[in-house]
Amino acid sequence: MPTFTATYTTRSGQSRQLKLQASDVTAARRDLRKRGIVPAALEASEGTSPARSVLSSDLSALLEAKPGIREKALFANKLAALVDAGVPIVRSLDLMARQQRMPLFKRALTAVGSDVNQGGSLGAALRRWPQVFDKLTIAMVEAGEAGGVLDESLRRLAKLLEGNARLQNQIKGAMGYPVAVLAIAVLVFLGMTIFLIPTFAGIFEDLGAELPLFTQMMVDLSKLLRSSFSVLLALAIAVGVWLFSRYYATAEGRRRVDGVLLKLPLFGDLIQKTATAKFCRTFSSLTRAGVPILLSLEIVQETAGNAVIADAIVNSRREVQEGIPLSVALGRKQVFPELALSMLAIGEETGQMDQMLSKVADFYEDEVEAAVKALTSMLEPAMIVIVGGIVGSILLAMYLPMFSIFDQIK
């Protein structure tokens, strides 16, 4: 983000300069107006044009790693502890920037500290770095500033982000093991088929042994994989993966694929429970922090993780604007379990929606953990059978001709 130098005259007639960061000249003038400053001159610092600075900033942001959920949770935890201890926000941000190793995050914290030092709010400063701070973080910080409970709001944000990270890790753990085992099994199969079977096929040919049907099929497969067809197959797979990723990147493609995922046995139920837990936990934290319901729904929609569920939240938000209760609006979409909707309805009636949703989040987080354990316990023996079948088929193809050779010797 480019830095601008504003030259202005104070009420006492003194000429002063102020440095600030903004996306362009218009944004810089808007920021100055909010501070009651009418600049006599406004120039980009270091002799760089705003457009060039923005371009270089955007390019560097694309090339640099963005902070994940764990980094954001750690940021919220540290800032909450420092604010609670009475350390000024500017000093806290400066300390955190010095300790930060991610270049993009480090620059963002430095710029945010500079903006706050010049009189801006922390929430407004965070908004200028959307590639680092998401809407959830910004909303929680602004709500904490408005209510004078920034440290408490930051602690809630850290707890929320840690919970979301734990859910993601559980899903990755459930999927990571079978994917890794399957990948290793495929590599072993390809290695034995391409390099081992031809050696045995040559030995059998020299002995004049008649190859059984299964062995002949494996030999033919080995020849096919060692020919130019394997290159075409690899290209076809790569193109297929690229086309699928492009299709999934579109709104309609993501909606269709996510809809199919929700209907999958075992995995669909796990995805629904995970989305329900995230929705309830995030919405509960936002409403408890004082964020308006409509804004909370907009933020929750972006963190849903599934396009079908996100569409349901968006449509429900429109109905809530028309005066329809949230539990009724979500119930019409049929994407959340009945238990969650019932608890949400009770919370709306009693005025304790955040507490009810927090309990629902606890319940479904436990359900996700149990489902992940059950899924893992089912996939482990299945993967063992698959790996055993792959290796066994190769060994069977190599040993079958030996039996016929032994019979001829007898």
Beta strands, then each sheet from edge to edge (+ up, - down):
strand 1: 3-9
strand 2: 15-21
strand 3: 41-44
sheet 1: 2+ 1- 3+
end
